[in-house]
């Protein structure tokens, strides 16, 4: 699990850097930062309107059946 997560994290960071560089080259640094700020705001708004913001405890997972039984 950890290796897969790290692969996705580092791969996503590399793709994000490439995308940011291409975007800054096309519309300039100020425009790229504006796009990043709008994207961050959309994520925050999405979290605020989702059930995640009202979650107070983790849901209990169903127990696994006995291996002996």
N, CA, C, O and CB atoms as a CASP TS submission, in Angstrom:
PFRMAT TS
TARGET T0000
AUTHOR 0000-0000-0000
METHOD Language model
MODEL 1
PARENT N/A
ATOM      1  N   UNK     1       0.823  -1.188   0.000  1.00  0.00           N
ATOM      2  CA  UNK     1       0.000   0.000   0.000  1.00  0.00           C
ATOM      3  C   UNK     1       0.865   1.248   0.000  1.00  0.00           C
ATOM      4  O   UNK     1       0.588   2.190  -0.743  1.00  0.00           O
ATOM      5  CB  UNK     1      -0.936   0.000   1.198  1.00  0.00           C
ATOM      6  N   UNK     2       1.890   1.272   0.805  1.00  0.00           N
ATOM      7  CA  UNK     2       2.724   2.461   0.896  1.00  0.00           C
ATOM      8  C   UNK     2       3.482   2.714  -0.399  1.00  0.00           C
ATOM      9  O   UNK     2       3.581   3.859  -0.841  1.00  0.00           O
ATOM     10  CB  UNK     2       3.699   2.329   2.050  1.00  0.00           C
ATOM     11  N   UNK     3       4.020   1.660  -1.017  1.00  0.00           N
ATOM     12  CA  UNK     3       4.756   1.834  -2.268  1.00  0.00           C
ATOM     13  C   UNK     3       3.841   2.333  -3.376  1.00  0.00           C
ATOM     14  O   UNK     3       4.230   3.193  -4.166  1.00  0.00           O
ATOM     15  CB  UNK     3       5.419   0.521  -2.687  1.00  0.00           C
ATOM     16  N   UNK     4       2.635   1.802  -3.437  1.00  0.00           N
ATOM     17  CA  UNK     4       1.686   2.253  -4.463  1.00  0.00           C
ATOM     18  C   UNK     4       1.303   3.711  -4.224  1.00  0.00           C
ATOM     19  O   UNK     4       1.211   4.492  -5.171  1.00  0.00           O
ATOM     20  CB  UNK     4       0.420   1.358  -4.469  1.00  0.00           C
ATOM     21  N   UNK     5       1.083   4.076  -2.981  1.00  0.00           N
ATOM     22  CA  UNK     5       0.730   5.459  -2.658  1.00  0.00           C
ATOM     23  C   UNK     5       1.867   6.406  -3.018  1.00  0.00           C
ATOM     24  O   UNK     5       1.630   7.473  -3.585  1.00  0.00           O
ATOM     25  CB  UNK     5       0.383   5.593  -1.169  1.00  0.00           C
ATOM     26  N   UNK     6       3.096   6.028  -2.693  1.00  0.00           N
ATOM     27  CA  UNK     6       4.242   6.880  -3.011  1.00  0.00           C
ATOM     28  C   UNK     6       4.427   7.018  -4.513  1.00  0.00           C
ATOM     29  O   UNK     6       4.787   8.092  -4.996  1.00  0.00           O
ATOM     30  CB  UNK     6       5.512   6.320  -2.379  1.00  0.00           C
ATOM     31  N   UNK     7       4.187   5.948  -5.255  1.00  0.00           N
ATOM     32  CA  UNK     7       4.292   6.015  -6.712  1.00  0.00           C
ATOM     33  C   UNK     7       3.274   6.994  -7.274  1.00  0.00           C
ATOM     34  O   UNK     7       3.603   7.817  -8.128  1.00  0.00           O
ATOM     35  CB  UNK     7       4.094   4.625  -7.335  1.00  0.00           C
ATOM     36  N   UNK     8       2.037   6.907  -6.796  1.00  0.00           N
ATOM     37  CA  UNK     8       1.003   7.839  -7.257  1.00  0.00           C
ATOM     38  C   UNK     8       1.325   9.270  -6.842  1.00  0.00           C
ATOM     39  O   UNK     8       1.117  10.202  -7.619  1.00  0.00           O
ATOM     40  CB  UNK     8      -0.368   7.431  -6.706  1.00  0.00           C
ATOM     41  N   UNK     9       1.827   9.450  -5.634  1.00  0.00           N
ATOM     42  CA  UNK     9       2.137  10.781  -5.133  1.00  0.00           C
ATOM     43  C   UNK     9       3.256  11.426  -5.936  1.00  0.00           C
ATOM     44  O   UNK     9       3.120  12.565  -6.384  1.00  0.00           O
ATOM     45  CB  UNK     9       2.519  10.715  -3.664  1.00  0.00           C
ATOM     46  N   UNK    10       4.359  10.712  -6.123  1.00  0.00           N
ATOM     47  CA  UNK    10       5.487  11.284  -6.855  1.00  0.00           C
ATOM     48  C   UNK    10       5.171  11.435  -8.338  1.00  0.00           C
ATOM     49  O   UNK    10       5.594  12.406  -8.964  1.00  0.00           O
ATOM     50  CB  UNK    10       6.729  10.418  -6.674  1.00  0.00           C
ATOM     51  N   UNK    11       4.439  10.492  -8.900  1.00  0.00           N
ATOM     52  CA  UNK    11       4.032  10.610 -10.300  1.00  0.00           C
ATOM     53  C   UNK    11       3.090  11.775 -10.512  1.00  0.00           C
ATOM     54  O   UNK    11       3.202  12.500 -11.501  1.00  0.00           O
ATOM     55  CB  UNK    11       3.375   9.329 -10.770  1.00  0.00           C
ATOM     56  N   UNK    12       2.157  11.958  -9.581  1.00  0.00           N
ATOM     57  CA  UNK    12       1.232  13.091  -9.665  1.00  0.00           C
ATOM     58  C   UNK    12       1.951  14.415  -9.516  1.00  0.00           C
ATOM     59  O   UNK    12       1.603  15.392 -10.179  1.00  0.00           O
ATOM     60  CB  UNK    12       0.154  12.974  -8.604  1.00  0.00           C
ATOM     61  N   UNK    13       2.946  14.455  -8.656  1.00  0.00           N
ATOM     62  CA  UNK    13       3.727  15.685  -8.494  1.00  0.00           C
ATOM     63  C   UNK    13       4.495  16.038  -9.752  1.00  0.00           C
ATOM     64  O   UNK    13       4.577  17.207 -10.129  1.00  0.00           O
ATOM     65  CB  UNK    13       4.691  15.548  -7.332  1.00  0.00           C
ATOM     66  N   UNK    14       5.057  15.028 -10.401  1.00  0.00           N
ATOM     67  CA  UNK    14       5.782  15.273 -11.648  1.00  0.00           C
ATOM     68  C   UNK    14       4.842  15.751 -12.747  1.00  0.00           C
ATOM     69  O   UNK    14       5.167  16.681 -13.485  1.00  0.00           O
ATOM     70  CB  UNK    14       6.512  14.005 -12.099  1.00  0.00           C
ATOM     71  N   UNK    15       3.691  15.126 -12.856  1.00  0.00           N
ATOM     72  CA  UNK    15       2.716  15.557 -13.866  1.00  0.00           C
ATOM     73  C   UNK    15       2.177  16.949 -13.550  1.00  0.00           C
ATOM     74  O   UNK    15       1.948  17.747 -14.459  1.00  0.00           O
ATOM     75  CB  UNK    15       1.555  14.552 -13.955  1.00  0.00           C
ATOM     76  N   UNK    16       1.977  17.241 -12.283  1.00  0.00           N
ATOM     77  CA  UNK    16       1.525  18.573 -11.886  1.00  0.00           C
ATOM     78  C   UNK    16       2.557  19.643 -12.211  1.00  0.00           C
ATOM     79  O   UNK    16       2.204  20.735 -12.656  1.00  0.00           O
ATOM     80  CB  UNK    16       1.211  18.597 -10.402  1.00  0.00           C
ATOM     81  N   UNK    17       3.823  19.333 -11.991  1.00  0.00           N
ATOM     82  CA  UNK    17       4.884  20.279 -12.330  1.00  0.00           C
ATOM     83  C   UNK    17       4.968  20.527 -13.826  1.00  0.00           C
ATOM     84  O   UNK    17       5.146  21.662 -14.269  1.00  0.00           O
ATOM     85  CB  UNK    17       6.216  19.774 -11.822  1.00  0.00           C
ATOM     86  N   UNK    18       4.838  19.461 -14.597  1.00  0.00           N
ATOM     87  CA  UNK    18       4.849  19.591 -16.056  1.00  0.00           C
ATOM     88  C   UNK    18       3.666  20.426 -16.535  1.00  0.00           C
ATOM     89  O   UNK    18       3.819  21.310 -17.377  1.00  0.00           O
ATOM     90  CB  UNK    18       4.820  18.205 -16.720  1.00  0.00           C
ATOM     91  N   UNK    19       2.493  20.138 -15.992  1.00  0.00           N
ATOM     92  CA  UNK    19       1.294  20.892 -16.367  1.00  0.00           C
ATOM     93  C   UNK    19       1.429  22.362 -15.980  1.00  0.00           C
ATOM     94  O   UNK    19       1.063  23.245 -16.756  1.00  0.00           O
ATOM     95  CB  UNK    19       0.049  20.284 -15.702  1.00  0.00           C
ATOM     96  N   UNK    20       1.950  22.626 -14.789  1.00  0.00           N
ATOM     97  CA  UNK    20       2.125  24.010 -14.342  1.00  0.00           C
ATOM     98  C   UNK    20       3.113  24.751 -15.234  1.00  0.00           C
ATOM     99  O   UNK    20       2.896  25.916 -15.565  1.00  0.00           O
ATOM    100  CB  UNK    20       2.603  24.047 -12.884  1.00  0.00           C
ATOM    101  N   UNK    21       4.188  24.090 -15.621  1.00  0.00           N
ATOM    102  CA  UNK    21       5.162  24.725 -16.505  1.00  0.00           C
ATOM    103  C   UNK    21       4.581  25.036 -17.871  1.00  0.00           C
ATOM    104  O   UNK    21       4.804  26.117 -18.416  1.00  0.00           O
ATOM    105  CB  UNK    21       6.376  23.844 -16.661  1.00  0.00           C
ATOM    106  N   UNK    22       3.838  24.092 -18.423  1.00  0.00           N
ATOM    107  CA  UNK    22       3.208  24.329 -19.725  1.00  0.00           C
ATOM    108  C   UNK    22       2.176  25.449 -19.642  1.00  0.00           C
ATOM    109  O   UNK    22       2.091  26.291 -20.536  1.00  0.00           O
ATOM    110  CB  UNK    22       2.549  23.046 -20.240  1.00  0.00           C
ATOM    111  N   UNK    23       1.399  25.454 -18.573  1.00  0.00           N
ATOM    112  CA  UNK    23       0.382  26.489 -18.401  1.00  0.00           C
ATOM    113  C   UNK    23       1.027  27.865 -18.224  1.00  0.00           C
ATOM    114  O   UNK    23       0.560  28.848 -18.800  1.00  0.00           O
ATOM    115  CB  UNK    23      -0.514  26.164 -17.194  1.00  0.00           C
ATOM    116  N   UNK    24       2.090  27.937 -17.437  1.00  0.00           N
ATOM    117  CA  UNK    24       2.782  29.213 -17.235  1.00  0.00           C
ATOM    118  C   UNK    24       3.424  29.692 -18.529  1.00  0.00           C
ATOM    119  O   UNK    24       3.480  30.895 -18.785  1.00  0.00           O
ATOM    120  CB  UNK    24       3.846  29.081 -16.137  1.00  0.00           C
ATOM    121  N   UNK    25       3.907  28.767 -19.342  1.00  0.00           N
ATOM    122  CA  UNK    25       4.470  29.154 -20.627  1.00  0.00           C
ATOM    123  C   UNK    25       3.424  29.699 -21.581  1.00  0.00           C
ATOM    124  O   UNK    25       3.712  30.584 -22.386  1.00  0.00           O
ATOM    125  CB  UNK    25       5.163  27.982 -21.257  1.00  0.00           C
ATOM    126  N   UNK    26       2.221  29.178 -21.494  1.00  0.00           N
ATOM    127  CA  UNK    26       1.139  29.617 -22.385  1.00  0.00           C
ATOM    128  C   UNK    26       0.507  30.933 -21.948  1.00  0.00           C
ATOM    129  O   UNK    26       0.353  31.852 -22.753  1.00  0.00           O
ATOM    130  CB  UNK    26       0.071  28.552 -22.460  1.00  0.00           C
ATOM    131  N   UNK    27       0.138  31.021 -20.659  1.00  0.00           N
ATOM    132  CA  UNK    27      -0.638  32.190 -20.217  1.00  0.00           C
ATOM    133  C   UNK    27       0.122  33.069 -19.227  1.00  0.00           C
ATOM    134  O   UNK    27      -0.417  34.075 -18.765  1.00  0.00           O
ATOM    135  CB  UNK    27      -1.938  31.737 -19.587  1.00  0.00           C
ATOM    136  N   UNK    28       1.344  32.715 -18.896  1.00  0.00           N
ATOM    137  CA  UNK    28       2.139  33.517 -17.969  1.00  0.00           C
ATOM    138  C   UNK    28       1.995  33.022 -16.537  1.00  0.00           C
ATOM    139  O   UNK    28       1.070  32.284 -16.199  1.00  0.00           O
ATOM    140  CB  UNK    28       1.732  34.982 -18.054  1.00  0.00           C
ATOM    141  N   UNK    29       2.934  33.451 -15.714  1.00  0.00           N
ATOM    142  CA  UNK    29       2.962  32.996 -14.325  1.00  0.00           C
ATOM    143  C   UNK    29       1.748  33.487 -13.542  1.00  0.00           C
ATOM    144  O   UNK    29       1.179  32.742 -12.744  1.00  0.00           O
ATOM    145  CB  UNK    29       4.239  33.468 -13.645  1.00  0.00           C
ATOM    146  N   UNK    30       1.355  34.729 -13.766  1.00  0.00           N
ATOM    147  CA  UNK    30       0.209  35.271 -13.028  1.00  0.00           C
ATOM    148  C   UNK    30      -1.070  34.516 -13.375  1.00  0.00           C
ATOM    149  O   UNK    30      -1.870  34.210 -12.489  1.00  0.00           O
ATOM    150  CB  UNK    30       0.034  36.769 -13.331  1.00  0.00           C
ATOM    151  N   UNK    31      -1.265  34.218 -14.634  1.00  0.00           N
ATOM    152  CA  UNK    31      -2.443  33.457 -15.051  1.00  0.00           C
ATOM    153  C   UNK    31      -2.430  32.040 -14.504  1.00  0.00           C
ATOM    154  O   UNK    31      -3.464  31.515 -14.091  1.00  0.00           O
ATOM    155  CB  UNK    31      -2.532  33.419 -16.563  1.00  0.00           C
ATOM    156  N   UNK    32      -1.235  31.416 -14.502  1.00  0.00           N
ATOM    157  CA  UNK    32      -1.129  30.057 -13.975  1.00  0.00           C
ATOM    158  C   UNK    32      -1.433  30.027 -12.482  1.00  0.00           C
ATOM    159  O   UNK    32      -2.082  29.099 -11.999  1.00  0.00           O
ATOM    160  CB  UNK    32       0.267  29.487 -14.241  1.00  0.00           C
ATOM    161  N   UNK    33      -0.967  31.037 -11.747  1.00  0.00           N
ATOM    162  CA  UNK    33      -1.264  31.100 -10.315  1.00  0.00           C
ATOM    163  C   UNK    33      -2.744  31.361 -10.066  1.00  0.00           C
ATOM    164  O   UNK    33      -3.309  30.866  -9.090  1.00  0.00           O
ATOM    165  CB  UNK    33      -0.424  32.187  -9.645  1.00  0.00           C
ATOM    166  N   UNK    34      -3.368  32.134 -10.944  1.00  0.00           N
ATOM    167  CA  UNK    34      -4.808  32.368 -10.825  1.00  0.00           C
ATOM    168  C   UNK    34      -5.580  31.074 -11.038  1.00  0.00           C
ATOM    169  O   UNK    34      -6.528  30.784 -10.309  1.00  0.00           O
ATOM    170  CB  UNK    34      -5.270  33.432 -11.832  1.00  0.00           C
ATOM    171  N   UNK    35      -5.175  30.300 -12.035  1.00  0.00           N
ATOM    172  CA  UNK    35      -5.817  29.006 -12.287  1.00  0.00           C
ATOM    173  C   UNK    35      -5.630  28.083 -11.084  1.00  0.00           C
ATOM    174  O   UNK    35      -6.564  27.383 -10.693  1.00  0.00           O
ATOM    175  CB  UNK    35      -5.241  28.347 -13.567  1.00  0.00           C
ATOM    176  N   UNK    36      -4.433  28.075 -10.493  1.00  0.00           N
ATOM    177  CA  UNK    36      -4.177  27.241  -9.320  1.00  0.00           C
ATOM    178  C   UNK    36      -5.034  27.671  -8.132  1.00  0.00           C
ATOM    179  O   UNK    36      -5.552  26.826  -7.402  1.00  0.00           O
ATOM    180  CB  UNK    36      -2.697  27.297  -8.943  1.00  0.00           C
ATOM    181  N   UNK    37      -5.186  28.978  -7.935  1.00  0.00           N
ATOM    182  CA  UNK    37      -6.013  29.476  -6.830  1.00  0.00           C
ATOM    183  C   UNK    37      -7.477  29.104  -7.028  1.00  0.00           C
ATOM    184  O   UNK    37      -8.154  28.714  -6.078  1.00  0.00           O
ATOM    185  CB  UNK    37      -5.874  30.998  -6.699  1.00  0.00           C
ATOM    186  N   UNK    38      -7.963  29.222  -8.253  1.00  0.00           N
ATOM    187  CA  UNK    38      -9.352  28.844  -8.537  1.00  0.00           C
ATOM    188  C   UNK    38      -9.544  27.345  -8.325  1.00  0.00           C
ATOM    189  O   UNK    38     -10.551  26.919  -7.760  1.00  0.00           O
ATOM    190  CB  UNK    38      -9.743  29.236  -9.984  1.00  0.00           C
ATOM    191  N   UNK    39      -8.580  26.547  -8.776  1.00  0.00           N
ATOM    192  CA  UNK    39      -8.668  25.100  -8.570  1.00  0.00           C
ATOM    193  C   UNK    39      -8.677  24.730  -7.099  1.00  0.00           C
ATOM    194  O   UNK    39      -9.432  23.851  -6.684  1.00  0.00           O
ATOM    195  CB  UNK    39      -7.518  24.404  -9.260  1.00  0.00           C
ATOM    196  N   UNK    40      -7.845  25.394  -6.307  1.00  0.00           N
ATOM    197  CA  UNK    40      -7.826  25.132  -4.866  1.00  0.00           C
ATOM    198  C   UNK    40      -9.145  25.524  -4.218  1.00  0.00           C
ATOM    199  O   UNK    40      -9.640  24.815  -3.341  1.00  0.00           O
ATOM    200  CB  UNK    40      -6.674  25.886  -4.201  1.00  0.00           C
ATOM    201  N   UNK    41      -9.717  26.643  -4.640  1.00  0.00           N
ATOM    202  CA  UNK    41     -11.002  27.080  -4.090  1.00  0.00           C
ATOM    203  C   UNK    41     -12.109  26.094  -4.434  1.00  0.00           C
ATOM    204  O   UNK    41     -12.984  25.829  -3.608  1.00  0.00           O
ATOM    205  CB  UNK    41     -11.362  28.474  -4.612  1.00  0.00           C
ATOM    206  N   UNK    42     -12.078  25.552  -5.642  1.00  0.00           N
ATOM    207  CA  UNK    42     -13.086  24.563  -6.042  1.00  0.00           C
ATOM    208  C   UNK    42     -12.991  23.319  -5.167  1.00  0.00           C
ATOM    209  O   UNK    42     -14.013  22.761  -4.768  1.00  0.00           O
ATOM    210  CB  UNK    42     -12.915  24.181  -7.527  1.00  0.00           C
ATOM    211  N   UNK    43     -11.768  22.882  -4.864  1.00  0.00           N
ATOM    212  CA  UNK    43     -11.590  21.705  -4.006  1.00  0.00           C
ATOM    213  C   UNK    43     -12.124  21.981  -2.601  1.00  0.00           C
ATOM    214  O   UNK    43     -12.815  21.137  -2.030  1.00  0.00           O
ATOM    215  CB  UNK    43     -10.099  21.301  -3.940  1.00  0.00           C
ATOM    216  N   UNK    44     -11.816  23.141  -2.041  1.00  0.00           N
ATOM    217  CA  UNK    44     -12.294  23.484  -0.694  1.00  0.00           C
ATOM    218  C   UNK    44     -13.818  23.561  -0.667  1.00  0.00           C
ATOM    219  O   UNK    44     -14.445  23.050   0.261  1.00  0.00           O
ATOM    220  CB  UNK    44     -11.687  24.827  -0.226  1.00  0.00           C
ATOM    221  N   UNK    45     -14.413  24.189  -1.665  1.00  0.00           N
ATOM    222  CA  UNK    45     -15.876  24.273  -1.725  1.00  0.00           C
ATOM    223  C   UNK    45     -16.480  22.880  -1.856  1.00  0.00           C
ATOM    224  O   UNK    45     -17.496  22.579  -1.229  1.00  0.00           O
ATOM    225  CB  UNK    45     -16.327  25.165  -2.906  1.00  0.00           C
ATOM    226  N   UNK    46     -15.860  22.037  -2.665  1.00  0.00           N
ATOM    227  CA  UNK    46     -16.344  20.661  -2.804  1.00  0.00           C
ATOM    228  C   UNK    46     -16.303  19.898  -1.492  1.00  0.00           C
ATOM    229  O   UNK    46     -17.220  19.135  -1.189  1.00  0.00           O
ATOM    230  CB  UNK    46     -15.525  19.926  -3.841  1.00  0.00           C
ATOM    231  N   UNK    47     -15.252  20.095  -0.712  1.00  0.00           N
ATOM    232  CA  UNK    47     -15.169  19.433   0.593  1.00  0.00           C
ATOM    233  C   UNK    47     -16.199  19.984   1.573  1.00  0.00           C
ATOM    234  O   UNK    47     -16.757  19.237   2.376  1.00  0.00           O
ATOM    235  CB  UNK    47     -13.767  19.591   1.176  1.00  0.00           C
ATOM    236  N   UNK    48     -16.448  21.275   1.509  1.00  0.00           N
ATOM    237  CA  UNK    48     -17.408  21.879   2.438  1.00  0.00           C
ATOM    238  C   UNK    48     -18.841  21.432   2.172  1.00  0.00           C
ATOM    239  O   UNK    48     -19.623  21.302   3.114  1.00  0.00           O
ATOM    240  CB  UNK    48     -17.327  23.390   2.355  1.00  0.00           C
ATOM    241  N   UNK    49     -19.201  21.194   0.924  1.00  0.00           N
ATOM    242  CA  UNK    49     -20.572  20.786   0.618  1.00  0.00           C
ATOM    243  C   UNK    49     -20.746  19.267   0.622  1.00  0.00           C
ATOM    244  O   UNK    49     -21.869  18.779   0.504  1.00  0.00           O
ATOM    245  CB  UNK    49     -20.985  21.340  -0.729  1.00  0.00           C
ATOM    246  N   UNK    50     -19.663  18.523   0.753  1.00  0.00           N
ATOM    247  CA  UNK    50     -19.760  17.066   0.762  1.00  0.00           C
ATOM    248  C   UNK    50     -20.026  16.560   2.183  1.00  0.00           C
ATOM    249  O   UNK    50     -19.881  17.316   3.144  1.00  0.00           O
ATOM    250  CB  UNK    50     -18.466  16.434   0.197  1.00  0.00           C
ATOM    251  N   UNK    51     -20.411  15.300   2.323  1.00  0.00           N
ATOM    252  CA  UNK    51     -20.632  14.733   3.658  1.00  0.00           C
ATOM    253  C   UNK    51     -19.355  14.645   4.497  1.00  0.00           C
ATOM    254  O   UNK    51     -19.434  14.423   5.705  1.00  0.00           O
ATOM    255  CB  UNK    51     -21.240  13.357   3.530  1.00  0.00           C
ATOM    256  N   UNK    52     -18.201  14.811   3.893  1.00  0.00           N
ATOM    257  CA  UNK    52     -16.942  14.722   4.631  1.00  0.00           C
ATOM    258  C   UNK    52     -16.872  15.789   5.718  1.00  0.00           C
ATOM    259  O   UNK    52     -16.347  15.531   6.801  1.00  0.00           O
ATOM    260  CB  UNK    52     -15.749  14.862   3.675  1.00  0.00           C
ATOM    261  N   UNK    53     -17.392  16.977   5.448  1.00  0.00           N
ATOM    262  CA  UNK    53     -17.318  18.053   6.441  1.00  0.00           C
ATOM    263  C   UNK    53     -18.189  17.780   7.663  1.00  0.00           C
ATOM    264  O   UNK    53     -17.949  18.349   8.728  1.00  0.00           O
ATOM    265  CB  UNK    53     -17.729  19.369   5.809  1.00  0.00           C
ATOM    266  N   UNK    54     -19.183  16.930   7.527  1.00  0.00           N
ATOM    267  CA  UNK    54     -20.068  16.606   8.658  1.00  0.00           C
ATOM    268  C   UNK    54     -19.682  15.295   9.340  1.00  0.00           C
ATOM    269  O   UNK    54     -20.351  14.876  10.285  1.00  0.00           O
ATOM    270  CB  UNK    54     -21.515  16.525   8.183  1.00  0.00           C
ATOM    271  N   UNK    55     -18.639  14.654   8.889  1.00  0.00           N
ATOM    272  CA  UNK    55     -18.205  13.374   9.439  1.00  0.00           C
ATOM    273  C   UNK    55     -17.530  13.599  10.786  1.00  0.00           C
ATOM    274  O   UNK    55     -16.548  14.336  10.871  1.00  0.00           O
ATOM    275  CB  UNK    55     -17.248  12.648   8.463  1.00  0.00           C
ATOM    276  N   UNK    56     -18.043  12.974  11.830  1.00  0.00           N
ATOM    277  CA  UNK    56     -17.489  13.146  13.173  1.00  0.00           C
ATOM    278  C   UNK    56     -16.707  11.917  13.640  1.00  0.00           C
ATOM    279  O   UNK    56     -15.819  12.036  14.484  1.00  0.00           O
ATOM    280  CB  UNK    56     -18.605  13.447  14.158  1.00  0.00           C
ATOM    281  N   UNK    57     -17.026  10.750  13.103  1.00  0.00           N
ATOM    282  CA  UNK    57     -16.322   9.521  13.464  1.00  0.00           C
ATOM    283  C   UNK    57     -16.253   8.636  12.229  1.00  0.00           C
ATOM    284  O   UNK    57     -17.078   8.747  11.322  1.00  0.00           O
ATOM    285  CB  UNK    57     -17.029   8.780  14.651  1.00  0.00           C
ATOM    286  N   UNK    58     -15.271   7.768  12.209  1.00  0.00           N
ATOM    287  CA  UNK    58     -15.149   6.848  11.088  1.00  0.00           C
ATOM    288  C   UNK    58     -16.249   5.800  11.154  1.00  0.00           C
ATOM    289  O   UNK    58     -16.563   5.310  12.238  1.00  0.00           O
ATOM    290  CB  UNK    58     -13.766   6.179  11.081  1.00  0.00           C
ATOM    291  N   UNK    59     -16.840   5.446  10.021  1.00  0.00           N
ATOM    292  CA  UNK    59     -17.846   4.391  10.033  1.00  0.00           C
ATOM    293  C   UNK    59     -17.209   3.051  10.409  1.00  0.00           C
ATOM    294  O   UNK    59     -16.054   2.786  10.075  1.00  0.00           O
ATOM    295  CB  UNK    59     -18.540   4.290   8.660  1.00  0.00           C
ATOM    296  N   UNK    60     -17.966   2.226  11.098  1.00  0.00           N
ATOM    297  CA  UNK    60     -17.472   0.920  11.530  1.00  0.00           C
ATOM    298  C   UNK    60     -17.564  -0.047  10.356  1.00  0.00           C
ATOM    299  O   UNK    60     -18.610  -0.178   9.719  1.00  0.00           O
ATOM    300  CB  UNK    60     -18.278   0.386  12.759  1.00  0.00           C
ATOM    301  N   UNK    61     -16.454  -0.717  10.084  1.00  0.00           N
ATOM    302  CA  UNK    61     -16.424  -1.694   8.996  1.00  0.00           C
ATOM    303  C   UNK    61     -17.044  -2.998   9.475  1.00  0.00           C
ATOM    304  O   UNK    61     -16.903  -3.347  10.647  1.00  0.00           O
ATOM    305  CB  UNK    61     -14.972  -1.928   8.496  1.00  0.00           C
ATOM    306  N   UNK    62     -17.729  -3.729   8.595  1.00  0.00           N
ATOM    307  CA  UNK    62     -18.279  -5.022   9.010  1.00  0.00           C
ATOM    308  C   UNK    62     -17.147  -5.989   9.342  1.00  0.00           C
ATOM    309  O   UNK    62     -16.092  -5.976   8.707  1.00  0.00           O
ATOM    310  CB  UNK    62     -19.187  -5.614   7.905  1.00  0.00           C
ATOM    311  N   UNK    63     -17.385  -6.822  10.342  1.00  0.00           N
ATOM    312  CA  UNK    63     -16.337  -7.755  10.757  1.00  0.00           C
ATOM    313  C   UNK    63     -16.204  -8.881   9.743  1.00  0.00           C
ATOM    314  O   UNK    63     -17.171  -9.272   9.090  1.00  0.00           O
ATOM    315  CB  UNK    63     -16.637  -8.328  12.156  1.00  0.00           C
ATOM    316  N   UNK    64     -14.989  -9.392   9.627  1.00  0.00           N
ATOM    317  CA  UNK    64     -14.711 -10.486   8.695  1.00  0.00           C
ATOM    318  C   UNK    64     -15.165 -11.804   9.318  1.00  0.00           C
ATOM    319  O   UNK    64     -15.094 -11.960  10.537  1.00  0.00           O
ATOM    320  CB  UNK    64     -13.194 -10.542   8.331  1.00  0.00           C
ATOM    321  N   UNK    65     -15.627 -12.750   8.508  1.00  0.00           N
ATOM    322  CA  UNK    65     -16.024 -14.048   9.064  1.00  0.00           C
ATOM    323  C   UNK    65     -14.809 -14.797   9.613  1.00  0.00           C
ATOM    324  O   UNK    65     -13.679 -14.588   9.172  1.00  0.00           O
ATOM    325  CB  UNK    65     -16.732 -14.901   7.990  1.00  0.00           C
ATOM    326  N   UNK    66     -15.069 -15.675  10.586  1.00  0.00           N
ATOM    327  CA  UNK    66     -13.994 -16.473  11.178  1.00  0.00           C
ATOM    328  C   UNK    66     -13.352 -17.375  10.142  1.00  0.00           C
ATOM    329  O   UNK    66     -14.046 -17.956   9.308  1.00  0.00           O
ATOM    330  CB  UNK    66     -14.524 -17.310  12.339  1.00  0.00           C
ATOM    331  N   UNK    67     -12.027 -17.498  10.187  1.00  0.00           N
ATOM    332  CA  UNK    67     -11.316 -18.378   9.265  1.00  0.00           C
ATOM    333  C   UNK    67     -11.528 -19.843   9.651  1.00  0.00           C
ATOM    334  O   UNK    67     -11.480 -20.723   8.791  1.00  0.00           O
ATOM    335  CB  UNK    67      -9.813 -18.040   9.248  1.00  0.00           C
ATOM    336  N   UNK    68     -11.762 -20.111  10.943  1.00  0.00           N
ATOM    337  CA  UNK    68     -11.931 -21.486  11.411  1.00  0.00           C
ATOM    338  C   UNK    68     -13.328 -22.010  11.109  1.00  0.00           C
ATOM    339  O   UNK    68     -13.521 -23.223  11.030  1.00  0.00           O
ATOM    340  CB  UNK    68     -11.657 -21.573  12.908  1.00  0.00           C
ATOM    341  N   UNK    69     -14.301 -21.128  10.938  1.00  0.00           N
ATOM    342  CA  UNK    69     -15.689 -21.522  10.880  1.00  0.00           C
ATOM    343  C   UNK    69     -16.194 -21.819   9.554  1.00  0.00           C
ATOM    344  O   UNK    69     -17.366 -22.164   9.402  1.00  0.00           O
ATOM    345  CB  UNK    69     -16.499 -20.528  11.439  1.00  0.00           C
TER
END
